[in-house]
Amino acid sequence: MATVTISFSLDAQRDRHLIRYLEGLPKGEKSKAVRDALEAHVKGGGVSLADVYALLKQVDRKVGQGGGFVLVPAGAVAGAGQAEPDDLELAAALDNLGSLGL
């Protein structure tokens, strides 16, 4: 298998956290870390802000059709468990927001 070397530049100030991360990796692991990051980027790697915006627009449309909603603190209604969401895809996408590091 042929090896291709590609170089890139990092800004010493703006990218110092990336530089520290790469410098802290064991010998031979830098290329793997960069490959993994590039693969995640190419494959889409998760939920984008555009995805969140589109889902929020769906919620807005649904609320507009149903006349609104009321927020009730968890546990405020005796014996009420967490209801199954109407839109499972929307719920899953919103649950994944925490994994984005926002």
Phi and psi in degrees as a GROMACS rama.xvg file:
@    title "Ramachandran Plot"
@    xaxis  label "Phi"
@    yaxis  label "Psi"
@TYPE xy
-79.956  143.539  ALA-2
-103.228  133.493  THR-3
-112.239  129.007  VAL-4
-102.923  126.388  THR-5
-124.284  127.924  ILE-6
-105.026  156.148  SER-7
-147.085  166.422  PHE-8
-111.247  148.62  SER-9
-124.203  141.629  LEU-10
-80.2227  127.057  ASP-11
-59.2541  -31.7505  ALA-12
-88.0093  -59.6912  GLN-13
-62.9526  -36.3938  ARG-14
-106.703  20.509  ASP-15
-59.7711  -32.3345  ARG-16
-67.3138  -34.6841  HIS-17
-70.6743  -40.4298  LEU-18
-62.5043  -45.4464  ILE-19
-61.8605  -41.2801  ARG-20
-60.7609  -50.3523  TYR-21
-64.1173  -39.9294  LEU-22
-67.0456  -25.5148  GLU-23
-83.3643  -7.62447  GLY-24
-76.9305  148.223  LEU-25
-62.5541  157.776  PRO-26
-54.0853  132.738  LYS-27
87.8806  -3.8645  GLY-28
-97.123  -13.1319  GLU-29
-61.3368  -46.9927  LYS-30
-62.0867  -40.7019  SER-31
-63.4612  -42.7964  LYS-32
-62.3661  -42.4151  ALA-33
-67.6704  -42.9556  VAL-34
-59.6598  -45.212  ARG-35
-60.9209  -42.5109  ASP-36
-65.6719  -41.3012  ALA-37
-66.0534  -41.32  LEU-38
-60.8851  -44.5844  GLU-39
-61.4481  -40.115  ALA-40
-66.8388  -45.1411  HIS-41
-64.35  -38.8309  VAL-42
-80.6931  -4.35514  LYS-43
102.316  -28.0596  GLY-44
53.3672  9.24886  GLY-45
135.551  -153.851  GLY-46
-88.2755  131.086  VAL-47
-98.8226  167.535  SER-48
-63.4538  -31.0092  LEU-49
-64.568  -37.9673  ALA-50
-62.7518  -45.0673  ASP-51
-61.5077  -45.3461  VAL-52
-60.3844  -44.835  TYR-53
-62.2777  -40.8782  ALA-54
-68.2144  -37.5743  LEU-55
-66.0162  -34.4879  LEU-56
-64.408  -38.1481  LYS-57
-62.4961  -43.053  GLN-58
-61.5561  -44.0616  VAL-59
-58.8148  -43.4575  ASP-60
-64.143  -42.3249  ARG-61
-66.1262  -40.7518  LYS-62
-65.0072  -40.5718  VAL-63
-62.0545  -34.0071  GLY-64
-76.8258  -32.6196  GLN-65
-94.1145  -1.40534  GLY-66
86.498  6.37399  GLY-67
113.43  -175.261  GLY-68
-150.747  165.255  PHE-69
-124.373  132.293  VAL-70
-87.3456  129.364  LEU-71
-126.024  129.454  VAL-72
-58.5171  146.589  PRO-73
-57.0765  134.592  ALA-74
81.2125  1.62627  GLY-75
-72.34  -24.0771  ALA-76
-106.669  117.036  VAL-77
-59.8565  132.72  ALA-78
76.5099  2.10738  GLY-79
-91.3098  121.134  ALA-80
-87.8296  178.828  GLY-81
-73.9795  121.188  GLN-82
-72.7556  151.219  ALA-83
-69.1989  127.945  GLU-84
-64.3036  149.943  PRO-85
-66.8561  -37.7803  ASP-86
-116.683  94.9427  ASP-87
-63.5033  -35.2558  LEU-88
-65.082  -43.4742  GLU-89
-63.0443  -45.9334  LEU-90
-61.2192  -42.3701  ALA-91
-64.4977  -42.2522  ALA-92
-64.2295  -42.1306  ALA-93
-67.8651  -36.8676  LEU-94
-61.1088  -32.3218  ASP-95
-78.4255  -7.29997  ASN-96
-58.2144  -37.5047  LEU-97
-61.9103  -27.679  GLY-98
-77.7625  -6.73364  SER-99
-82.8891  -14.1291  LEU-100
75.6703  25.1447  GLY-101
